[in-house]
């Protein structure tokens, strides 16, 4: 039997993860719905992401970006949002692969955009963390 013990940052960086979860509650929420296939009429549950109109302030985004590193075990990746009509970002804790924060590009403060955040999520350290949890390199 192979046991996997949590890394040191699991215990020591709990406040940082808490900050991201609190910010996520302000910016994003998930509802559940049911979908039915056309041919077989099988029903399955869907999770639907919704985003608020609130924006992240400059201090908050700087804090978020400072947490994207190997010491915290938190990685960032761009994602399709709003059924592919918006660009979003996810901050993921690599130990348990849980998404701690989701937000849209339009929720960023002035002066921050995809290009500026790409310097963080395209860094070699971030790419290595994403690959370690089975997420391919951002394009």
ROFI-833029 format. One record per atom (N, C-alpha, C, CB): z negated, x negated, y; residue in three letters; atom name. Coordinates in steps of 0.1 Angstrom, whole numbers, always signed. Each point is the difference from the previous one (the first is absolute). Glycine has a CB too. Layout:
SITE    c3    c1    c2   r  a
SITE     Z     X     Y ALA CA
...
***
This chain:
SITE    c3    c1    c2   r  a
SITE    +0    -8   -12 UNK  N
SITE    +0    +8   +12 UNK CA
SITE    +0    -9   +12 UNK  C
SITE   -12   +19   -12 UNK CB
SITE   +21   -16   +21 UNK  N
SITE    +2    -8   +13 UNK CA
SITE    -7    +7   +11 UNK  C
SITE   +22   -10    -9 UNK CB
SITE   -32    +4   +15 UNK  N
SITE    -7    +7   +12 UNK CA
SITE    +5    -7   +13 UNK  C
SITE   -20    +5   -14 UNK CB
SITE   +23    +4   +24 UNK  N
SITE    +4    -5   +13 UNK CA
SITE   -11    +2   +10 UNK  C
SITE   +24    +5    -6 UNK CB
SITE   -30   -16   +10 UNK  N
SITE   -11    +2   +10 UNK CA
SITE    +6    +0   +14 UNK  C
SITE   -16   -12   -15 UNK CB
SITE   +10   +20   +24 UNK  N
SITE    +6    +0   +14 UNK CA
SITE    -2   -13    +7 UNK  C
SITE    -6   +24    +1 UNK CB
SITE   +16   -27    +7 UNK  N
SITE    -1   -13    +8 UNK CA
SITE   -11    +1   +10 UNK  C
SITE   +25    -3    -3 UNK CB
SITE   -28    -8    +9 UNK  N
SITE   -11    -1   +10 UNK CA
SITE    +2   +10   +11 UNK  C
SITE    -4   -24    -6 UNK CB
SITE   +17   +25   +11 UNK  N
SITE    +2    +9   +11 UNK CA
SITE    -3   +15    -3 UNK  C
SITE   +17   -17    +8 UNK CB
SITE   -18   +20   -21 UNK  N
SITE    -3   +14    -3 UNK CA
SITE   -13    +4    +6 UNK  C
SITE   +14    -2   -21 UNK CB
SITE   -24    -7   +20 UNK  N
SITE   -13    +2    +4 UNK CA
SITE    -2    -3   +15 UNK  C
SITE    -8    -4   -23 UNK CB
SITE   +14    -7   +27 UNK  N
SITE    -3    -5   +14 UNK CA
SITE    +8    +6   +11 UNK  C
SITE    -6   -21   -11 UNK CB
SITE   +18   +27    +7 UNK  N
SITE    +9    +6   +10 UNK CA
SITE    +0   +15    +1 UNK  C
SITE   +14   -20    -3 UNK CB
SITE   -25   +26    -2 UNK  N
SITE    +0   +15    -1 UNK CA
SITE    +1    +6   +14 UNK  C
SITE   -14    -2   -21 UNK CB
SITE    +8    -4   +32 UNK  N
SITE    +1    +6   +13 UNK CA
SITE   +14    +0    +5 UNK  C
SITE   -23    -8    +5 UNK CB
SITE   +31    -2    -8 UNK  N
SITE   +14    +0    +5 UNK CA
SITE    +7   +11    -7 UNK  C
SITE    -1   -25    +3 UNK CB
SITE    -1   +27   -16 UNK  N
SITE    +7   +11    -7 UNK CA
SITE    -4   +13    +6 UNK  C
SITE    +1   -14   -21 UNK CB
SITE   -14   +15   +24 UNK  N
SITE    -5   +13    +6 UNK CA
SITE    +6    +3   +13 UNK  C
SITE   -21    -4   -11 UNK CB
SITE   +24    -7   +20 UNK  N
SITE    +6    +2   +12 UNK CA
SITE   +14    +6    -2 UNK  C
SITE   -13   -19   +10 UNK CB
SITE   +21   +13   -20 UNK  N
SITE   +13    +5    -2 UNK CA
SITE    +0   +15    -5 UNK  C
SITE    +7   -24    -6 UNK CB
SITE   -16   +27    -3 UNK  N
SITE    -1   +14    -5 UNK CA
SITE    -3   +10   +11 UNK  C
SITE    -8    -9   -22 UNK CB
SITE    -1    +5   +31 UNK  N
SITE    -4    +9   +12 UNK CA
SITE   +13    +2    +9 UNK  C
SITE   -24    -8    -1 UNK CB
SITE   +31    -3    +3 UNK  N
SITE   +12    +1    +9 UNK CA
SITE   +10    +9    -7 UNK  C
SITE    -4   -23   +10 UNK CB
SITE    +5   +21   -23 UNK  N
SITE   +10    +9    -8 UNK CA
SITE    -4   +14    +1 UNK  C
SITE    +4   -19   -16 UNK CB
SITE   -16   +23   +16 UNK  N
SITE    -4   +14    +1 UNK CA
SITE    +4    +6   +14 UNK  C
SITE   -20    -5   -15 UNK CB
SITE   +20    -4   +25 UNK  N
SITE    +4    +5   +13 UNK CA
SITE   +15    +2    +2 UNK  C
SITE   -20   -11    +9 UNK CB
SITE   +28    +3   -17 UNK  N
SITE   +15    -1    +2 UNK CA
SITE    +8    +7   -11 UNK  C
SITE    -4   -21   +11 UNK CB
SITE    -3   +24   -22 UNK  N
SITE    +8    +4   -12 UNK CA
SITE    -8    +9   -10 UNK  C
SITE   +14   -22    +2 UNK CB
SITE    -8   +31    -8 UNK  N
SITE    -7    +8   -10 UNK CA
SITE   +10    +5   -11 UNK  C
SITE   -17    +7   +17 UNK CB
SITE   +12    -4   -28 UNK  N
SITE    +9    +4   -11 UNK CA
SITE    -4   +14    -5 UNK  C
SITE    +2   -24    -7 UNK CB
SITE    +9   +32    +4 UNK  N
SITE    -2   +13    -6 UNK CA
SITE    +7    +1   -13 UNK  C
SITE    -2   +11   +23 UNK CB
SITE    -2    -2   -31 UNK  N
SITE    +6    +1   -13 UNK CA
SITE    +8   +13    -1 UNK  C
SITE   -18   -13   -11 UNK CB
SITE   +29   +13    +4 UNK  N
SITE    +8   +11    -2 UNK CA
SITE    +6    +0   -14 UNK  C
SITE    +6    +1   +25 UNK CB
SITE    +1   +10   -29 UNK  N
SITE    +7    +0   -13 UNK CA
SITE   +15    +1    +2 UNK  C
SITE   -21   +11   -10 UNK CB
SITE   +28   -17    +1 UNK  N
SITE   +15    +0    -1 UNK CA
SITE    +4    +5   -13 UNK  C
SITE    +2   -19   +17 UNK CB
SITE    +9   +25   -18 UNK  N
SITE    +6    +5   -12 UNK CA
SITE   +14    -6    -2 UNK  C
SITE   -14   +21    +1 UNK CB
SITE   +17   -26   -13 UNK  N
SITE   +13    -5    -2 UNK CA
SITE   +10   +11    -2 UNK  C
SITE    -9   -21   -11 UNK CB
SITE   +22   +19   +14 UNK  N
SITE   +10   +11    +0 UNK CA
SITE    +3    +4   -14 UNK  C
SITE    +9    -9   +21 UNK CB
SITE    -7    +0   -30 UNK  N
SITE    +5    +4   -14 UNK CA
SITE   -12    +4    -9 UNK  C
SITE   +20   -16    +3 UNK CB
SITE   -29    +7    -5 UNK  N
SITE   -11    +3   -10 UNK CA
SITE   -11    +9    +6 UNK  C
SITE    +5   -22   -11 UNK CB
SITE    -6   +23   +24 UNK  N
SITE   -10    +8    +6 UNK CA
SITE   -14    -6    -2 UNK  C
SITE   +14   +20    -2 UNK CB
SITE   -15   -33    -1 UNK  N
SITE   -13    -7    -1 UNK CA
SITE    -6    -1   +14 UNK  C
SITE    +8   -13   -21 UNK CB
SITE   -21   +15   +22 UNK  N
SITE    -7    -1   +12 UNK CA
SITE    -8   -13    +0 UNK  C
SITE    -1   +25    +3 UNK CB
SITE    +1   -32    +9 UNK  N
SITE    -8   -12    +1 UNK CA
SITE    -5    -1   +14 UNK  C
SITE   +14   -12   -17 UNK CB
SITE   -26    +5   +18 UNK  N
SITE    -7    -1   +13 UNK CA
SITE    +6   -11    +8 UNK  C
SITE   -21    +8   -11 UNK CB
SITE   +22    -6   +24 UNK  N
SITE    +5   -10   +10 UNK CA
SITE   -11    -2   +10 UNK  C
SITE   +24    +8    -3 UNK CB
SITE   -24   -21    +7 UNK  N
SITE    -9    -4   +12 UNK CA
SITE    +9    -2   +12 UNK  C
SITE   -17   -10   -15 UNK CB
SITE   +14   +17   +26 UNK  N
SITE    +8    -1   +12 UNK CA
SITE    -8    -7   +11 UNK  C
SITE   +13   +21    -7 UNK CB
SITE    -7   -31   +12 UNK  N
SITE    -6    -7   +12 UNK CA
SITE    +3    +7   +13 UNK  C
SITE    +1   -22   -13 UNK CB
SITE   -11   +23   +21 UNK  N
SITE    +2    +5   +14 UNK CA
SITE    -7   -10   +10 UNK  C
SITE    +0   +24    -9 UNK CB
SITE    +6   -24   +20 UNK  N
SITE    -5   -10   +11 UNK CA
SITE    -4    +8   +12 UNK  C
SITE   +15   -19    -9 UNK CB
SITE   -26   +15   +15 UNK  N
SITE    -4    +6   +13 UNK CA
SITE    +8    -5   +12 UNK  C
SITE   -23    +3   -10 UNK CB
SITE   +21    +3   +21 UNK  N
SITE    +6    -5   +12 UNK CA
SITE    -8   -11    +7 UNK  C
SITE   +10   +23    +3 UNK CB
SITE   -21   -27    -8 UNK  N
SITE    -8   -10    +6 UNK CA
SITE    +6   -14    -2 UNK  C
SITE   -20   +14    -4 UNK CB
SITE   +17   -23   +14 UNK  N
SITE    +5   -13    +0 UNK CA
SITE   -11   -10    -3 UNK  C
SITE   +18    +7   +16 UNK CB
SITE   -14   -18   -21 UNK  N
SITE    -9   -12    -2 UNK CA
SITE    -1    -7   +13 UNK  C
SITE    +6    -2   -25 UNK CB
SITE   -18    -2   +29 UNK  N
SITE    +0    -8   +13 UNK CA
SITE    +2   -15    -4 UNK  C
SITE   -16   +17   +11 UNK CB
SITE   +18   -25    +0 UNK  N
SITE    +3   -14    -2 UNK CA
SITE   -11    -8    -7 UNK  C
SITE   +13    +1   +21 UNK CB
SITE   -26    +2   -19 UNK  N
SITE   -11    -7    -7 UNK CA
SITE    +1    +4   -15 UNK  C
SITE   -14    +0   +21 UNK CB
SITE   +16   +12   -24 UNK  N
SITE    +0    +4   -14 UNK CA
SITE   +12    -6    -7 UNK  C
SITE   -10   +22    +6 UNK CB
SITE   +22   -23    -1 UNK  N
SITE   +11    -6    -7 UNK CA
SITE    -2   -15    -1 UNK  C
SITE   +15   +18    +8 UNK CB
SITE   -21   -24    +1 UNK  N
SITE    -3   -14    -1 UNK CA
SITE   -10    -3   -11 UNK  C
SITE    +5    -3   +24 UNK CB
SITE   -15   +12   -25 UNK  N
SITE   -10    -1   -11 UNK CA
SITE    +7    +2   -13 UNK  C
SITE   -18    +8   +15 UNK CB
SITE   +26    +2   -16 UNK  N
SITE    +8    +3   -13 UNK CA
SITE    +8   -12    -4 UNK  C
SITE    +1   +24    +6 UNK CB
SITE    +7   -30    +3 UNK  N
SITE    +8   -11    -3 UNK CA
SITE    -8   -13    -4 UNK  C
SITE   +17   +10   +16 UNK CB
SITE   -29   -11   -10 UNK  N
SITE    -8   -12    -3 UNK CA
SITE    -6    +1   -14 UNK  C
SITE    -6    -2   +24 UNK CB
SITE    +6   +14   -30 UNK  N
SITE    -5    +2   -13 UNK CA
SITE   +10    -2   -11 UNK  C
SITE   -16   +16   +10 UNK CB
SITE   +29   -17    -7 UNK  N
SITE   +10    -2    -9 UNK CA
SITE    +1   -15    -4 UNK  C
SITE   +13   +20    +9 UNK CB
SITE   -21   -24   -20 UNK  N
SITE    +0   -13    -4 UNK CA
SITE    -7    -1   -14 UNK  C
SITE    -1    -8   +24 UNK CB
SITE    +3    -4   -30 UNK  N
SITE    -5    -2   -14 UNK CA
SITE   -15    +1    -1 UNK  C
SITE   +20   -15    -4 UNK CB
SITE   -27   +11   +15 UNK  N
SITE   -15    +0    +0 UNK CA
SITE    -6   +14    -1 UNK  C
SITE    +0   -21   +14 UNK CB
SITE    +7   +31    -8 UNK  N
SITE    -4   +14    -1 UNK CA
SITE    +6    +7   -12 UNK  C
SITE    -3    +0   +25 UNK CB
SITE   +14    -6   -30 UNK  N
SITE    +7    +7   -11 UNK CA
SITE    +8   +12    +4 UNK  C
SITE   -18    -8   -15 UNK CB
SITE   +21    +9   +28 UNK  N
SITE    +7   +12    +5 UNK CA
SITE   +14    -5    +4 UNK  C
SITE   -21   +11    +9 UNK CB
SITE   +31    -4   -14 UNK  N
SITE   +14    -2    +3 UNK CA
SITE    +6   +11    +8 UNK  C
SITE    +2   -14   -21 UNK CB
SITE   +10   +12   +27 UNK  N
SITE    +6   +11    +8 UNK CA
SITE   +15    +0    -5 UNK  C
SITE   -16    -3   +20 UNK CB
SITE   +21   +15   -20 UNK  N
SITE   +14    +2    -3 UNK CA
SITE    +6   +12    +8 UNK  C
SITE    -4    -9   -23 UNK CB
SITE   +16    +8   +27 UNK  N
SITE    +7   +12    +6 UNK CA
SITE    +3   +10   -10 UNK  C
SITE   +10   -15   +18 UNK CB
SITE   -10   +28   -14 UNK  N
SITE    +3   +11   -10 UNK CA
SITE    +9   +10    +7 UNK  C
SITE   -22    -4   -12 UNK CB
SITE   +29   +12    +4 UNK  N
SITE    +7   +11    +6 UNK CA
SITE   -10   +11    +1 UNK  C
SITE   +22    -6   -11 UNK CB
SITE   -21   +13   +22 UNK  N
SITE   -10   +11    +3 UNK CA
SITE    +8   +12    +5 UNK  C
SITE   -19   -16    +5 UNK CB
SITE   +12   +28    -5 UNK  N
SITE    +7   +12    +5 UNK CA
SITE   +13    +2    -7 UNK  C
SITE   -11    -2   +22 UNK CB
SITE   +11    +2   -35 UNK  N
SITE   +12    +2    -9 UNK CA
SITE   +11   -10    +4 UNK  C
SITE    -7   +24    -3 UNK CB
SITE    +4   -36    +7 UNK  N
SITE   +10   -10    +3 UNK CA
SITE    +4    +1   +14 UNK  C
SITE    +7    +1   -23 UNK CB
SITE   -12    +7   +31 UNK  N
SITE    +4    +1   +14 UNK CA
SITE    -8    -9   +10 UNK  C
SITE    +8   +23    -5 UNK CB
SITE   -18   -29    +0 UNK  N
SITE    -9    -8    +8 UNK CA
SITE    -3   -13    -7 UNK  C
SITE   -10   +20   +12 UNK CB
SITE    +7   -30    -4 UNK  N
SITE    -5   -13    -6 UNK CA
SITE   -16    +1    +1 UNK  C
SITE   +21   -13    +6 UNK CB
SITE   -27    +9   -18 UNK  N
SITE   -14    +0    +0 UNK CA
SITE    -5   -14    -5 UNK  C
SITE    -1   +25    -3 UNK CB
SITE   -12   -26    +2 UNK  N
SITE    -6   -13    -5 UNK CA
SITE   -12    +4    -8 UNK  C
SITE    +8   -14   +20 UNK CB
SITE   -10    +6   -31 UNK  N
SITE   -12    +2    -8 UNK CA
SITE    -8   -13    -1 UNK  C
SITE   +12   +19   -13 UNK CB
SITE   -25   -18   +14 UNK  N
SITE    -9   -11    -3 UNK CA
SITE    -6    +2   -13 UNK  C
SITE    -5    -4   +24 UNK CB
SITE    +7    -5   -34 UNK  N
SITE    -4    +2   -14 UNK CA
SITE   -10   -11    -4 UNK  C
SITE   +22   +10    -5 UNK CB
SITE   -33    -5    -1 UNK  N
SITE   -10    -9    -6 UNK CA
SITE    +5    -5   -13 UNK  C
SITE   -19   +11   +12 UNK CB
SITE   +22   -24   -14 UNK  N
SITE    +7    -5   -11 UNK CA
SITE    -9    +0   -13 UNK  C
SITE   +14   -14   +15 UNK CB
SITE   -27   +15   -14 UNK  N
SITE    -8    -1   -12 UNK CA
SITE    +2   +13    -8 UNK  C
SITE   -17   -14   +12 UNK CB
SITE   +16   +26    -6 UNK  N
SITE    +1   +12    -7 UNK CA
SITE   +13    +8    +4 UNK  C
SITE   -25    +1    -1 UNK CB
SITE   +34    -7    +9 UNK  N
SITE   +12    +6    +4 UNK CA
SITE    -1   +13    +7 UNK  C
SITE   +10   -11   -20 UNK CB
SITE   -21   +13   +27 UNK  N
SITE    -2   +12    +8 UNK CA
SITE    +5    -2   +14 UNK  C
SITE   -21    +5   -14 UNK CB
SITE   +27    +6   +19 UNK  N
SITE    +5    +0   +13 UNK CA
SITE   -11    +3   +10 UNK  C
SITE   +23    +7    -8 UNK CB
SITE   -26   -16   +17 UNK  N
SITE   -11    +3    +9 UNK CA
SITE    +4    +6   +13 UNK  C
SITE   -11   -20   -10 UNK CB
SITE   +23   +18   +14 UNK  N
SITE    +5    +4   +13 UNK CA
SITE   +15    +3    -1 UNK  C
SITE   -18   -13   +12 UNK CB
SITE   +22   +25    -7 UNK  N
SITE   +14    +3    +2 UNK CA
SITE    +2    +5   +15 UNK  C
SITE    +3    +6   -25 UNK CB
SITE    +8   -11   +31 UNK  N
SITE    +3    +4   +13 UNK CA
SITE   +15    -1    +3 UNK  C
SITE   -23    -7    +8 UNK CB
SITE   +27   +14    +2 UNK  N
SITE   +14    +0    +4 UNK CA
SITE    +3   -10   +11 UNK  C
SITE    +2   +23    -7 UNK CB
SITE   +10   -28    +8 UNK  N
SITE    +4    -9   +11 UNK CA
SITE    -3    +7   +14 UNK  C
SITE   +17   -11   -15 UNK CB
SITE   -15   +24   +16 UNK  N
SITE    -2    +6   +13 UNK CA
SITE   -15    +2    +3 UNK  C
SITE   +22   +12    -4 UNK CB
SITE   -31   -15    -5 UNK  N
SITE   -14    +0    +3 UNK CA
SITE    -5   -14    +5 UNK  C
SITE    -3   +18   -18 UNK CB
SITE   +12   -28   +18 UNK  N
SITE    -4   -13    +5 UNK CA
SITE    -1    +0   +16 UNK  C
SITE   +11   -10   -20 UNK CB
SITE   -20    +2   +25 UNK  N
SITE    -1    -1   +15 UNK CA
SITE   +13    -6    +6 UNK  C
SITE   -26    -1    -2 UNK CB
SITE   +27    +2   +15 UNK  N
SITE   +11    -6    +7 UNK CA
SITE    +0   -15    -3 UNK  C
SITE    +0   +18   +18 UNK CB
SITE   +12   -24   -20 UNK  N
SITE    +1   -14    -3 UNK CA
SITE    +0    -4   -14 UNK  C
SITE   -11    -3   +21 UNK CB
SITE    +9   +13   -30 UNK  N
SITE    +0    -3   -14 UNK CA
SITE   +11    +9    -7 UNK  C
SITE   -25    -5    +0 UNK CB
SITE   +32    -1    -9 UNK  N
SITE   +11    +7    -7 UNK CA
SITE    +2    -7   -13 UNK  C
SITE   +11    +7   +22 UNK CB
SITE    +0    -2   -29 UNK  N
SITE    +3    -5   -13 UNK CA
SITE    +2   -16    +0 UNK  C
SITE   +11   +23    -6 UNK CB
SITE    -4   -27   +16 UNK  N
SITE    +4   -14    +1 UNK CA
SITE   -13    -9    +2 UNK  C
SITE   +22    +6   +10 UNK CB
SITE   -31    -1    -2 UNK  N
SITE   -13    -8    +2 UNK CA
SITE    -8    +0   -13 UNK  C
SITE    +0    +6   +25 UNK CB
SITE    -1    +6   -32 UNK  N
SITE    -8    +0   -12 UNK CA
SITE    +7    -7   -12 UNK  C
SITE    -9   +22    +8 UNK CB
SITE   +22   -24    -7 UNK  N
SITE    +7    -7   -11 UNK CA
SITE    -4   -14    -1 UNK  C
SITE   +19   +15    +4 UNK CB
SITE   -24   -21    +7 UNK  N
SITE    -5   -14    -1 UNK CA
SITE   -13    +0    -9 UNK  C
SITE    +9    -5   +23 UNK CB
SITE   -16   +16   -24 UNK  N
SITE   -12    +0    -8 UNK CA
SITE    +4    +3   -15 UNK  C
SITE   -14    +8   +20 UNK CB
SITE   +22    +3   -22 UNK  N
SITE    +3    +4   -13 UNK CA
SITE   +10    -8    -7 UNK  C
SITE    -6   +23    +6 UNK CB
SITE   +14   -31    +1 UNK  N
SITE    +9   -10    -6 UNK CA
SITE    -5   -14    -1 UNK  C
SITE   +18   +14    +9 UNK CB
SITE   -31   -16    -6 UNK  N
SITE    -6   -13    -2 UNK CA
SITE    -1    -3   -15 UNK  C
SITE   -13    +2   +22 UNK CB
SITE   +15   -15   -25 UNK  N
SITE    -1    -4   -14 UNK CA
SITE   -12    +5    -7 UNK  C
SITE   +14   -20    +5 UNK CB
SITE   -26   +19    +1 UNK  N
SITE   -13    +4    -5 UNK CA
SITE    +1   +15    -4 UNK  C
SITE   -12   -18   +13 UNK CB
SITE   +16   +26    -3 UNK  N
SITE    +1   +15    -3 UNK CA
SITE   +10    +3   -11 UNK  C
SITE    -6    +4   +24 UNK CB
SITE   +17   -11   -24 UNK  N
SITE   +10    +3   -11 UNK CA
SITE    -6    -3   -13 UNK  C
SITE   +19    -5   +16 UNK CB
SITE   -26    -7   -17 UNK  N
SITE    -6    -3   -13 UNK CA
SITE   -10   +10    -4 UNK  C
SITE    +3   -24    +5 UNK CB
SITE   -11   +30    +4 UNK  N
SITE   -10   +10    -3 UNK CA
SITE    +7   +13    -5 UNK  C
SITE   -16   -10   +17 UNK CB
SITE   +27   +14   -10 UNK  N
SITE    +7   +11    -5 UNK CA
SITE    +6    -2   -13 UNK  C
SITE    +6    +5   +23 UNK CB
SITE    +0   -16   -26 UNK  N
SITE    +6    -3   -13 UNK CA
SITE   -11    +1   -11 UNK  C
SITE   +18   -15   +11 UNK CB
SITE   -30   +10    -8 UNK  N
SITE   -11    +0   -10 UNK CA
SITE    -4   +14    -4 UNK  C
SITE    -8   -21   +10 UNK CB
SITE   +12   +31    -2 UNK  N
SITE    -4   +14    -4 UNK CA
SITE   +13    +8    -4 UNK  C
SITE   -21    -1   +15 UNK CB
SITE   +32    -6   -16 UNK  N
SITE   +12    +6    -5 UNK CA
SITE    +9    +7   +11 UNK  C
SITE   -12    +4   -21 UNK CB
SITE    +9    -8   +34 UNK  N
SITE    +9    +6   +10 UNK CA
SITE    +9   -11    +5 UNK  C
SITE   -18   +15    +8 UNK CB
SITE   +31   -11    -7 UNK  N
SITE   +10   -10    +3 UNK CA
SITE    -1    -4   +15 UNK  C
SITE   +15    +9   -18 UNK CB
SITE    -9   -20   +21 UNK  N
SITE    +1    -6   +13 UNK CA
SITE    +6   +11   +10 UNK  C
SITE    +1   -24    -9 UNK CB
SITE    -8   +26   +21 UNK  N
SITE    +6    +9   +10 UNK CA
SITE   +14    -5    +4 UNK  C
SITE   -23    +6    +8 UNK CB
SITE   +32    +4    -5 UNK  N
SITE   +13    -4    +4 UNK CA
SITE    +2    +2   +15 UNK  C
SITE    +9    +6   -22 UNK CB
***
